[in-house]
Amino acid sequence: MPRTGRRLTTAATALAALSVLATSCTGQSAGTASDDPKAEVTLKFWHGWSTPAEVKAIEENIARFEKAHPNIKVEVTGDMTDAKVNQALRAGGDKAPDVVSSFSTDSVGNFCNSGAFADLNPFLDKSGVDKTKVFPKTLLEYTQFKGNQCTLPLLHDAYGLVYNKTAFAAAGITEPPKTWSQFVADAQALTKSDGDSYDQLGVMPTFHGYETTPMRLAAQWSPTYFAADGSSNLAKDPAFAKMLTAQKDLVAKLGGYEKLERYRAGFGDEWSAEHPFNKGKVAMQIDGEWRAAMAEEAGVGFEVATAPLPVPDDQVGDYGKGYLSGTIMGISATSRKQNAAWELVKYMTTDTAAVVAFANSIHNVPSTLAALESPDLKVTPALKTFMDIARHPKSNTTPAQPDGGTYQLTFQDFAYRFEKGDVPDLQAGLAATDRQIDTDIAKAK
């Protein structure tokens, strides 16, 4: 399961490195890459996965590739952050990776704009791969920037609601909430407060709560982050103020920011078996498709179920949508083995059997149209929920920008201050945030 929750925590460091790449990266394209992909060669492949199950799945995928391409050997290095990747790309030389996989779709705009990764369009064309027939439209949107397809999707993430069905039954709740007002009512009904703490919390609503980021929630309001002229649109699109107001109201109804944050401080690591959802500390979890499978693997003592996240009451017809992102894969612009590297990227991102096997191993949504329909895909009821979210026409993502995820960090920092009560005027605060985002993007161009 991609470490999507740590994307924005590493983005600031990664973006600092990326800004240097804008002036230091020059590379090849498919038209100028001169290496022979049939020659004996060793590729360096860096990725971010780290748990034993994830590492095993990567190793199995690479073994299948090497069997199909006996002339290409792949040296794999895992648990690599974008910051480490970009430091190596800046340094260049034989120690730098040829192929990179990243969890940070937020960085695509900068990966492409800086020239850190090679444009894959020429490679796709030379191989006769019609990307529009291979990948869902939204995935192509978040893996390119202004026509530069510098990355391709490698598995897919959708965000929804994972909930304790046993706790629902005990509270007399017969179905998951579809609207925000139902969500609030259910969260209150599922909360059992014990003085300054909780015996059970309906949902952790604060923006520090793992995957409960402003971007995940904003997706349910179908926001427009940027106006037609490219300027930041947070103050002008009422979706953002409505989402922030609704979230802050939920925080107040569940005990208030300080009480919730004291409770959250004891949650521990998001990726361990001690996750608060597994322990019954929270009854609903805003999360990705991997959470239900992880809970069941941890041997929880209750029934786990999944559903799309609720939508605003005036958008009930759009129920089923959600936030989309995923893992991306690209080729170093300075690699001298780009034709061979393309064989690895093409295999891992477009080969149906490879995509399905990898998705089955780490409980992710497949990233190609063919893999989504493959009879070999292990579709549990929980996974089907997230596959349906991924297919929903109103599901959305955060758009790529030349400053990568900086604009999201700026929005998130504002949301932190607003939920805490440190913003006296919401509209004025959003307008100031817009100005900061516009300034940062202008500097990145």
C-alpha positions as CSV (number, residue, x, y, z in Angstrom):
1,M,0.0,0.0,0.0
2,P,1.6,3.3,-1.0
3,R,2.7,5.5,1.8
4,T,0.3,8.2,0.6
5,G,0.0,9.6,4.1
6,R,3.6,10.7,4.3
7,R,3.6,12.4,0.9
8,L,3.1,15.9,2.1
9,T,5.4,15.5,5.1
10,T,8.3,14.9,2.8
11,A,7.2,17.2,0.0
12,A,8.8,20.3,1.4
13,T,12.3,18.7,1.5
14,A,11.7,17.1,-1.9
15,L,10.7,20.4,-3.5
16,A,13.8,22.1,-2.3
17,A,15.8,19.6,-4.2
18,L,13.6,19.7,-7.2
19,S,14.0,23.5,-7.5
20,V,17.7,23.0,-8.2
21,L,17.0,20.3,-10.8
22,A,15.2,22.9,-12.9
23,T,18.6,24.3,-13.9
24,S,20.7,21.2,-13.7
25,C,18.9,18.5,-15.6
26,T,19.5,17.9,-19.2
27,G,18.8,14.5,-20.7
28,Q,17.7,12.3,-23.6
29,S,14.4,11.4,-25.2
30,A,13.3,8.3,-27.0
31,G,14.5,9.9,-30.2
32,T,18.0,10.5,-28.9
33,A,18.5,7.6,-26.5
34,S,21.2,5.4,-28.1
35,D,21.5,2.4,-25.8
36,D,20.6,-1.0,-27.2
37,P,17.7,-2.4,-25.0
38,K,18.8,-5.9,-26.1
39,A,22.3,-5.6,-24.8
40,E,23.5,-6.8,-21.4
41,V,22.8,-4.1,-19.0
42,T,22.1,-3.4,-15.3
43,L,19.5,-0.8,-14.3
44,K,19.2,0.9,-10.9
45,F,15.6,1.1,-9.8
46,W,14.6,3.1,-6.7
47,H,11.2,2.9,-5.0
48,G,9.6,4.0,-1.7
49,W,8.0,0.8,-0.4
50,S,9.4,-0.6,2.8
51,T,7.3,-3.2,4.6
52,P,8.2,-6.9,4.1
53,A,5.0,-7.6,2.1
54,E,5.6,-4.6,-0.2
55,V,9.3,-5.4,-0.7
56,K,8.4,-9.0,-1.5
57,A,5.8,-7.9,-4.1
58,I,8.4,-5.7,-5.8
59,E,11.0,-8.4,-5.9
60,E,8.5,-10.8,-7.4
61,N,7.6,-8.3,-10.1
62,I,11.2,-7.6,-10.9
63,A,11.9,-11.4,-11.1
64,R,9.1,-11.7,-13.7
65,F,10.6,-8.9,-15.7
66,E,14.1,-10.3,-15.6
67,K,12.8,-13.7,-16.8
68,A,11.1,-12.0,-19.8
69,H,14.2,-9.8,-20.4
70,P,17.2,-12.0,-19.5
71,N,19.6,-9.4,-20.8
72,I,18.5,-6.8,-18.3
73,K,19.4,-7.0,-14.6
74,V,17.7,-4.7,-12.1
75,E,19.4,-3.5,-8.8
76,V,16.5,-2.5,-6.5
77,T,16.8,0.0,-3.7
78,G,13.7,0.5,-1.5
79,D,12.4,2.9,1.2
80,M,13.6,5.9,-0.9
81,T,12.0,9.3,-0.4
82,D,11.7,12.0,-3.1
83,A,14.3,14.0,-1.3
84,K,16.9,11.2,-1.6
85,V,15.9,10.6,-5.2
86,N,16.4,14.2,-6.2
87,Q,19.7,14.5,-4.3
88,A,21.0,11.5,-6.3
89,L,19.7,12.9,-9.6
90,R,21.4,16.2,-8.9
91,A,24.7,14.4,-8.2
92,G,24.3,12.2,-11.3
93,G,26.9,9.6,-12.2
94,D,26.8,5.8,-12.0
95,K,25.2,5.8,-8.5
96,A,22.1,7.7,-9.6
97,P,18.9,5.7,-10.3
98,D,17.8,5.0,-13.9
99,V,14.2,4.3,-13.0
100,V,12.3,5.8,-10.1
101,S,8.9,5.0,-8.5
102,S,7.4,7.7,-6.2
103,F,4.3,8.0,-4.1
104,S,4.2,11.7,-4.7
105,T,1.8,12.6,-7.5
106,D,2.1,16.0,-5.9
107,S,5.6,16.3,-7.3
108,V,4.7,15.5,-10.9
109,G,4.5,19.1,-12.0
110,N,8.0,19.7,-10.7
111,F,9.4,16.4,-12.0
112,C,8.2,17.4,-15.5
113,N,8.8,21.1,-15.3
114,S,12.4,20.7,-14.0
115,G,13.4,18.1,-16.5
116,A,14.3,15.7,-13.8
117,F,12.4,12.9,-15.5
118,A,12.4,12.1,-19.3
119,D,9.2,12.8,-21.3
120,L,7.8,9.3,-21.9
121,N,5.6,10.3,-24.9
122,P,8.3,9.5,-27.5
123,F,8.8,6.1,-25.8
124,L,5.1,5.4,-25.9
125,D,4.9,6.4,-29.5
126,K,7.9,4.3,-30.5
127,S,6.4,1.3,-28.7
128,G,3.0,1.8,-30.3
129,V,1.3,2.2,-26.9
130,D,-1.8,4.4,-27.0
131,K,-1.9,5.8,-23.4
132,T,-5.5,6.9,-23.7
133,K,-6.5,3.3,-24.3
134,V,-4.3,1.9,-21.5
135,F,-4.9,4.3,-18.6
136,P,-8.0,5.9,-17.1
137,K,-8.2,9.6,-17.9
138,T,-7.7,10.9,-14.3
139,L,-4.5,8.9,-14.0
140,L,-3.1,10.4,-17.1
141,E,-4.0,13.8,-15.8
142,Y,-2.0,13.5,-12.6
143,T,1.0,11.8,-14.2
144,Q,1.8,14.6,-16.8
145,F,2.2,18.4,-16.8
146,K,1.4,20.6,-19.8
147,G,1.7,17.7,-22.2
148,N,4.9,16.3,-20.8
149,Q,4.1,12.7,-19.8
150,C,7.2,12.4,-17.5
151,T,5.7,9.7,-15.4
152,L,3.2,6.9,-15.8
153,P,0.8,5.4,-13.2
154,L,1.9,2.4,-11.2
155,L,-1.1,1.2,-9.3
156,H,-3.9,3.6,-8.1
157,D,-5.3,4.9,-4.9
158,A,-8.8,5.9,-4.1
159,Y,-10.0,7.3,-0.8
160,G,-13.2,6.3,1.0
161,L,-14.6,5.3,4.4
162,V,-13.5,2.2,6.3
163,Y,-15.8,1.4,9.2
164,N,-16.4,-0.9,12.1
165,K,-19.7,-2.6,11.1
166,T,-20.0,-4.2,14.5
167,A,-19.9,-0.8,16.2
168,F,-22.4,0.5,13.7
169,A,-24.9,-2.3,14.6
170,A,-24.4,-1.6,18.3
171,A,-25.2,2.0,17.8
172,G,-28.3,1.1,15.7
173,I,-26.8,2.4,12.5
174,T,-27.8,0.2,9.6
175,E,-25.9,1.7,6.6
176,P,-22.9,4.0,6.0
177,P,-23.6,7.7,5.8
178,K,-24.1,9.1,2.3
179,T,-24.4,12.8,3.2
180,W,-22.3,15.0,5.4
181,S,-25.2,15.6,7.9
182,Q,-25.6,11.8,8.2
183,F,-21.9,11.5,8.7
184,V,-21.9,14.0,11.5
185,A,-24.9,12.3,13.2
186,D,-23.2,8.9,12.9
187,A,-19.9,10.1,14.2
188,Q,-21.7,11.6,17.3
189,A,-23.7,8.4,17.8
190,L,-20.5,6.2,17.7
191,T,-18.6,8.4,20.1
192,K,-18.3,7.3,23.7
193,S,-16.6,10.0,25.7
194,D,-14.9,9.4,29.0
195,G,-14.2,12.7,30.6
196,D,-11.2,14.2,28.9
197,S,-10.7,11.2,26.6
198,Y,-12.8,8.6,24.7
199,D,-13.7,5.0,25.0
200,Q,-14.5,5.1,21.3
201,L,-14.4,8.0,18.8
202,G,-16.8,8.0,15.9
203,V,-14.1,9.4,13.5
204,M,-10.9,11.4,14.0
205,P,-11.8,14.6,12.1
206,T,-8.7,16.7,12.6
207,F,-6.4,17.3,9.6
208,H,-3.5,15.7,11.4
209,G,-5.4,12.4,11.5
210,Y,-3.5,10.3,9.0
211,E,-5.3,10.4,5.7
212,T,-7.9,13.0,6.8
213,T,-6.1,15.8,4.9
214,P,-7.9,19.0,3.6
215,M,-7.4,17.7,0.1
216,R,-9.1,14.3,0.8
217,L,-12.2,16.1,2.3
218,A,-12.2,18.9,-0.3
219,A,-12.7,16.3,-3.1
220,Q,-16.2,15.6,-1.8
221,W,-17.1,19.2,-2.6
222,S,-15.7,18.9,-6.2
223,P,-13.4,21.9,-5.8
224,T,-11.6,24.0,-8.5
225,Y,-8.2,24.8,-7.2
226,F,-7.2,27.1,-10.0
227,A,-9.1,29.6,-12.1
228,A,-9.0,29.6,-15.9
229,D,-6.1,32.1,-15.8
230,G,-4.1,29.8,-13.6
231,S,-4.5,31.8,-10.4
232,S,-5.3,30.2,-7.1
233,N,-9.1,29.8,-6.5
234,L,-9.5,29.0,-2.9
235,A,-11.4,32.2,-1.9
236,K,-13.5,32.3,-5.0
237,D,-14.7,28.7,-5.1
238,P,-17.2,28.3,-2.1
239,A,-16.3,24.6,-2.0
240,F,-13.2,25.3,0.1
241,A,-15.0,27.5,2.7
242,K,-17.9,25.1,3.0
243,M,-15.5,22.1,3.5
244,L,-13.5,23.9,6.1
245,T,-16.6,25.1,8.0
246,A,-18.1,21.7,8.0
247,Q,-14.9,20.1,9.2
248,K,-14.5,22.6,12.0
249,D,-18.1,22.1,13.1
250,L,-17.5,18.4,13.3
251,V,-14.4,18.9,15.4
252,A,-16.5,21.0,17.8
253,K,-19.3,18.4,18.0
254,L,-16.9,15.6,18.8
255,G,-15.3,17.3,21.8
256,G,-13.2,20.2,20.4
257,Y,-9.8,20.5,18.9
258,E,-7.7,20.2,22.1
259,K,-9.5,17.1,23.4
260,L,-9.3,15.4,20.0
261,E,-5.6,16.2,19.6
262,R,-4.8,14.8,23.0
263,Y,-6.5,11.6,22.0
264,R,-4.8,11.5,18.6
265,A,-1.4,11.9,20.2
266,G,-1.7,8.3,21.5
267,F,-2.5,6.7,18.2
268,G,1.0,5.7,17.1
269,D,2.2,4.8,13.6
270,E,-0.3,4.7,10.8
271,W,1.2,1.5,9.3
272,S,1.4,-0.7,12.3
273,A,-1.0,-3.3,13.7
274,E,-1.6,-0.9,16.5
275,H,-3.6,1.5,14.3
276,P,-6.4,3.0,16.3
277,F,-9.0,1.6,13.9
278,N,-7.7,-1.9,14.6
279,K,-7.9,-1.3,18.3
280,G,-11.5,0.0,18.2
281,K,-10.4,3.5,19.3
282,V,-12.2,5.0,16.2
283,A,-15.2,3.5,14.5
284,M,-14.8,5.2,11.1
285,Q,-11.6,5.8,9.2
286,I,-11.0,8.1,6.2
287,D,-8.5,6.0,4.3
288,G,-7.3,4.3,1.1
289,E,-8.2,0.9,-0.3
290,W,-5.4,-0.9,1.7
291,R,-6.8,-0.2,5.1
292,A,-9.6,-2.8,5.2
293,A,-7.1,-5.5,4.1
294,M,-4.6,-4.4,6.7
295,A,-7.2,-4.5,9.5
296,E,-8.3,-8.0,8.6
297,E,-4.6,-9.1,8.4
298,A,-4.2,-7.7,11.9
299,G,-6.9,-10.0,13.1
300,V,-9.4,-7.4,14.4
301,G,-12.3,-8.7,16.5
302,F,-15.0,-6.9,14.5
303,E,-16.5,-6.9,11.0
304,V,-14.9,-4.4,8.7
305,A,-16.8,-2.7,5.9
306,T,-16.2,0.0,3.3
307,A,-18.1,2.8,1.6
308,P,-17.5,6.0,-0.3
309,L,-17.0,9.1,1.7
310,P,-20.1,11.2,2.3
311,V,-20.9,14.1,0.1
312,P,-22.4,17.5,1.0
313,D,-26.1,17.3,1.4
314,D,-26.8,19.4,-1.7
315,Q,-24.6,17.0,-3.8
316,V,-26.2,13.7,-2.8
317,G,-26.5,12.8,-6.5
318,D,-22.7,12.6,-6.7
319,Y,-22.4,10.0,-3.9
320,G,-19.7,7.6,-4.7
321,K,-17.0,10.0,-5.7
322,G,-13.7,10.5,-3.9
323,Y,-10.1,11.7,-4.0
324,L,-7.7,9.8,-6.4
325,S,-4.0,9.6,-6.5
326,G,-1.4,6.8,-6.8
327,T,2.1,5.7,-7.4
328,I,4.1,7.1,-10.3
329,M,7.1,5.7,-12.3
330,G,9.6,7.6,-14.4
331,I,13.0,7.5,-16.1
332,S,15.9,9.7,-15.0
333,A,16.6,12.4,-17.7
334,T,20.3,11.8,-17.3
335,S,20.3,8.0,-17.5
336,R,22.3,6.6,-20.4
337,K,20.3,3.5,-20.4
338,Q,16.9,5.0,-21.2
339,N,15.8,2.4,-23.8
340,A,16.4,-0.4,-21.4
341,A,14.8,1.6,-18.6
342,W,11.8,2.1,-20.8
343,E,11.4,-1.7,-21.1
344,L,11.2,-1.9,-17.3
345,V,8.7,1.0,-17.0
346,K,6.6,-0.3,-19.9
347,Y,6.4,-3.8,-18.3
348,M,5.5,-2.6,-14.8
349,T,3.0,0.0,-15.9
350,T,1.3,-1.5,-18.9
351,D,1.6,-5.3,-18.8
352,T,-1.7,-6.5,-17.6
353,A,-0.4,-9.6,-15.8
354,A,2.3,-7.6,-14.0
355,V,-0.1,-4.8,-12.9
356,V,-2.7,-7.3,-11.6
357,A,-0.2,-9.4,-9.7
358,F,1.3,-6.3,-8.1
359,A,-2.2,-5.0,-7.2
360,N,-3.2,-8.3,-5.7
361,S,0.0,-8.4,-3.6
362,I,-0.4,-5.0,-2.0
363,H,-4.1,-4.5,-2.0
364,N,-4.2,-1.5,-4.4
365,V,-6.5,-0.5,-7.2
366,P,-5.0,-1.5,-10.6
367,S,-3.9,1.4,-12.8
368,T,-4.8,0.2,-16.3
369,L,-8.2,-0.3,-17.9
370,A,-7.4,-3.9,-18.8
371,A,-6.2,-4.8,-15.3
372,L,-9.4,-3.3,-13.8
373,E,-11.4,-5.8,-15.8
374,S,-9.0,-8.8,-15.5
375,P,-10.5,-12.0,-14.2
376,D,-7.3,-12.6,-12.3
377,L,-7.8,-9.5,-10.1
378,K,-8.8,-10.5,-6.6
379,V,-11.8,-8.3,-6.0
380,T,-13.0,-8.4,-2.4
381,P,-16.1,-6.5,-1.4
382,A,-13.9,-3.9,0.2
383,L,-11.7,-3.5,-2.8
384,K,-14.7,-3.2,-5.1
385,T,-15.9,-0.1,-3.1
386,F,-12.6,1.6,-4.0
387,M,-12.6,0.5,-7.6
388,D,-16.1,2.0,-8.0
389,I,-14.8,5.3,-6.5
390,A,-11.9,5.2,-9.0
391,R,-14.4,4.8,-11.8
392,H,-16.8,7.5,-10.6
393,P,-17.0,10.4,-13.1
394,K,-16.9,13.0,-10.3
395,S,-13.9,11.6,-8.5
396,N,-11.1,14.1,-8.6
397,T,-7.5,14.9,-7.7
398,T,-5.2,17.8,-7.0
399,P,-3.9,19.3,-10.2
400,A,-0.2,19.3,-11.1
401,Q,1.7,22.6,-10.7
402,P,5.3,23.7,-11.4
403,D,5.8,24.1,-7.6
404,G,4.8,20.5,-7.1
405,G,3.0,20.0,-3.8
406,T,3.9,23.4,-2.3
407,Y,0.5,24.9,-2.9
408,Q,-1.1,21.9,-1.1
409,L,1.2,22.5,1.8
410,T,0.2,26.1,1.9
411,F,-3.5,25.2,1.9
412,Q,-2.9,22.5,4.5
413,D,-1.1,24.8,6.8
414,F,-4.0,27.3,6.5
415,A,-6.5,24.5,7.3
416,Y,-4.5,23.6,10.4
417,R,-4.7,27.1,11.7
418,F,-8.4,27.4,10.8
419,E,-9.5,24.2,12.6
420,K,-7.5,25.3,15.7
421,G,-9.4,28.6,15.8
422,D,-6.5,30.8,14.8
423,V,-8.2,32.3,11.7
424,P,-10.7,35.1,12.6
425,D,-11.9,35.7,9.1
426,L,-12.1,32.6,6.8
427,Q,-12.6,34.5,3.5
428,A,-9.7,36.9,4.2
429,G,-7.6,34.0,5.2
430,L,-8.3,32.1,2.0
431,A,-7.6,35.2,-0.1
432,A,-4.2,35.6,1.7
433,T,-3.5,31.9,1.0
434,D,-4.3,32.4,-2.7
435,R,-1.8,35.2,-2.9
436,Q,0.9,33.1,-1.3
437,I,0.2,30.2,-3.7
438,D,0.3,32.5,-6.7
439,T,3.6,33.9,-5.5
440,D,5.2,30.4,-5.0
441,I,4.0,29.2,-8.4
442,A,5.4,32.3,-10.1
443,K,8.8,31.7,-8.5
444,A,8.7,28.0,-9.7
445,K,8.1,28.8,-13.4
